[in-house]
Amino acid sequence: MTCWKTVNISKEFGQNRLLILSIFLGIISFIVLFIPFSILHQNVLLHDPVFWQVLLGLLILPILHKLAHAFPIAFTRKEFKLKWYFKYKYIPLLKLNVRSSLSKRTSIIMILAPTLVITLPLLVGALAFPTFYPILIVFASIHIGISLTDWLILSFFIKAPKKCIVEKSKNNYDILVQSP
């Protein structure tokens, strides 16, 4: 097996640029989503969520994002490990380590899973429960911002050869192809 491409999004774009782009994408997605939803639900009495519920939702969102990445891998019977750690001593985070290589198709499904499992249900929930649409759109916009790096990685996976294998190392993804 030879390495076709090593994908390290932090090195490719820079950590600060990714953070700025992620925040910008979250704000733009909120504006783009809020306007049509507010027109659609203009005569609805809104429900104000309690502050601790919003804070809890914001803390759980990145954890659910990582679990959504692990969800498709669980169906492939590949070995993976989830590890808890705390950032800044108070923010719980989850790290996903895949111990074996994945096919291109499985890697694409793994990268798309958080969007399909979290963002789309939040948007459907904003349609189905009009009294909660502002907070659901806020959560969906934040998740769209969190998913930016996933979409950038997805662009590399889509360009990869059809019969490739993807391995995840500490900070990057290695796209491997069969040696001739």
N, C-alpha and C positions, 0 to 999 in steps of 0.2 A: 504494500500500500504506500502510495506517495501522497504528500500533502498538496492538494490543489489550491487551498486558500486557508489562511488563518484569520479568523474574524475576531478582532478586539475592538469593540465599539468605543471604549474609553480612549484608546490610543488613536483610533481613526478620526474621531471628532473632537476629543478633549472633554474632560469631565465638566468643566465650567460651561462650555457650549451646549453640552447635552442637558444640563440643568436649566439653562436659559431657554433652550428650545422646548423643553418639556413644560415649563411654566407657561411659555407663550402659547403652546398648543392647547394646554388646559384652558387658558383664558379665552382663546379664539373659539374653542369648541363650546364653551359655556355660552358665549354670545350667539353663536350660530344655532345652538340648540334651544336657548331660552326664548328667543324671539318667536319661532313658530309655535312652541308649546304655550307661550303666554297668549298668543292669538287664538289658539285652539281652546284654551281653558280660561277665557277672559271673564266669565261670569261665575267663577267657582270661589267659594269661601276657602281660604288657605288655612292649613294647620301649621302652627309654629312648633317645631320639634324642641325638646328640652336640650340644653347645652351639653349635658353629659352624654346624651344619646348620639349627638353629632360627633363629639370627641371620640367616643367609643367606635363609631363607624369609621372615622378617619384612621384610628389605630389598627383596626381590623382589616382595612382595605388592602394594604401591602401583603399581609399574611395570606388573605384569600387569593391574592394574585399569584403568590408562589405555590399555594396548594392547587390552583387551577393549572399551573404548569406541570405539577406532578400527577394530576388526574389521568391524562392520556398514557403516561408511562406505566402507570399501575396496570393498565389493560394489556400491555405488551409483555408482561412478565419479566421485564428487565429489572435489574437490581438498582435501587436508588436509596439515598439516605437523606432524611430531613433533619436539619440541625438548628436548634434555637440559639439565638444570641441577642444581646441587648446593645443598642446603639445609644450613646450618651447616658448610659446606666438606667434609662427609663423606657426607652422605646423598644418593644420586643419585635424582632425580625426573624425570618425563617430563611435558611439557606438550603438549596436543593443540590445534591451531588448525585449525578448519574454515573454509575460505575461501569457501564458498558457503552458500546457505540450504538447509535440509532440510525435507522434508514432516513433518507431525505424526506420521505412522506411522513414518518413519525415525528421528525424534527419540526416540520412545518405545522403539523397538528398541535404539537406541544407549544410552539410559539403562539399560535392563534387561539389556544384554549382560553386564556384569560379574557380576551375580547368577546368570545362567544359565550362564556359562562358568567361573566360579570357585567360587562358594558351593555350588551344587548338586553339582558333581563332588567337592568336599571332603566333603560329607555322604554321598554315595554311596560314596566311598572309606572313610569311617568305618564304613559298614555292611559293605563288602566285605573290608576288612583290619582285623579286630578288634584285632590287636596294636598298631596305630597309631592307634586311635580317639581317645585323649585329645589328641594333638598335632594331628590333623586337625580336631577340634572347636575347639581353640584358634584355629587358623588361620581356620576358618569363622566363628567369633565375631568375630574381629578384622576380617574382611572385611565382616561384617554391620554392624559399627560404622562402617567406612570408607564403606559404601554408603548411610548415612543421608541425606546431602545429595542423592544420586541419587534416592532415593525421594521426598524433599520436592519436588525439581524435577519428578519424574514426576507428582506430584499436580496441579501447574499445567498440565502438558502434557495430561493427561487432561481437564481442565476446559475446555481451549481449544476454539474452534470447529473443526468438522470439516475445513474447507478452509483451514487456516492454514499459514503458513510460519514456521519457526523459524530465527533467525539467532543465532549465538554471537558476542558481542563480548568484550572483555577480561575483565570480571568478571560478566557477566550474559547471560541469554538474552532476546532480543526475539521475542515472538510477534506476527506480522504477519498482518493480514487484508486481503482485497481491498477497496478503496474502492468505495462504492456509486456 
